[in-house]
Amino acid sequence: MLMLDIGETSKPPIWTFPGTLTPLMKAMAKREGLIYDLVGFVLHSQQGQHFIAHYFARSRSEVYHYDGMHDGERAIKI
């Protein structure tokens, strides 16, 4: 698992994340096996003590959304 703190953002936030992340130079990352495929992400608000998540199912054919304040605290397919 690779965790990133993206810090403060614009209002409204605009995020674009690549499908593959390499914390090193690409050739070195491949050689060392440090390549991460983005399969989900969590957005957390420290002030609101709240988070939401989007993630792929294991088969990667479905995407789910989780928001503990909505949908009966269950993930829903989007």
C-alpha positions as CSV (number, residue, x, y, z in Angstrom):
1,M,0.0,0.0,0.0
2,L,1.3,3.4,-0.9
3,M,-0.2,6.4,0.9
4,L,0.2,10.0,-0.3
5,D,-0.8,13.2,1.4
6,I,-1.8,15.6,-1.3
7,G,-2.2,18.5,1.1
8,E,-4.5,21.4,0.6
9,T,-6.2,21.8,-2.7
10,S,-8.3,24.3,-4.6
11,K,-12.0,24.8,-4.0
12,P,-13.6,22.7,-5.5
13,P,-10.7,20.2,-5.5
14,I,-9.5,18.9,-8.9
15,W,-7.5,15.6,-8.8
16,T,-6.0,13.6,-11.6
17,F,-4.1,10.5,-10.6
18,P,-2.3,8.2,-13.0
19,G,-3.2,4.5,-13.1
20,T,0.3,3.5,-12.2
21,L,2.6,5.2,-9.6
22,T,6.3,4.9,-9.3
23,P,8.0,6.4,-6.3
24,L,11.4,6.2,-8.0
25,M,12.6,6.9,-11.5
26,K,10.6,4.6,-13.8
27,A,13.5,2.3,-14.8
28,M,14.7,2.0,-11.2
29,A,11.1,1.4,-10.0
30,K,10.7,-1.4,-12.5
31,R,14.1,-3.0,-11.5
32,E,13.3,-2.8,-7.8
33,G,9.6,-3.8,-8.2
34,L,8.2,-0.6,-6.8
35,I,5.4,0.0,-9.2
36,Y,1.9,0.6,-7.8
37,D,-1.3,0.1,-9.8
38,L,-4.1,2.4,-8.6
39,V,-7.0,0.2,-7.5
40,G,-8.7,2.6,-5.1
41,F,-8.4,5.8,-3.2
42,V,-9.7,7.3,0.0
43,L,-10.4,10.9,0.7
44,H,-10.3,11.9,4.4
45,S,-11.4,15.1,6.1
46,Q,-9.6,15.6,9.4
47,Q,-12.0,18.4,10.4
48,G,-15.1,16.4,9.7
49,Q,-13.8,13.0,10.8
50,H,-15.2,11.6,7.6
51,F,-13.9,9.7,4.6
52,I,-15.1,8.3,1.3
53,A,-13.6,5.7,-0.9
54,H,-13.7,4.5,-4.5
55,Y,-12.2,1.1,-5.4
56,F,-12.2,-1.6,-8.0
57,A,-13.6,-5.1,-7.3
58,R,-11.0,-7.8,-7.4
59,S,-11.9,-8.6,-11.1
60,R,-11.5,-4.8,-11.9
61,S,-14.7,-5.0,-13.8
62,E,-16.7,-3.0,-11.3
63,V,-16.1,0.2,-9.3
64,Y,-17.5,0.7,-5.8
65,H,-18.1,3.9,-3.8
66,Y,-18.2,4.0,0.0
67,D,-19.4,6.9,2.1
68,G,-20.1,6.0,5.8
69,M,-22.6,8.9,6.0
70,H,-24.8,7.7,3.2
71,D,-26.2,4.4,1.7
72,G,-26.6,2.7,5.1
73,E,-22.8,2.5,5.6
74,R,-22.5,0.1,2.7
75,A,-20.5,0.3,-0.5
76,I,-22.5,0.7,-3.7
77,K,-21.5,-0.2,-7.2
78,I,-21.2,2.8,-9.5
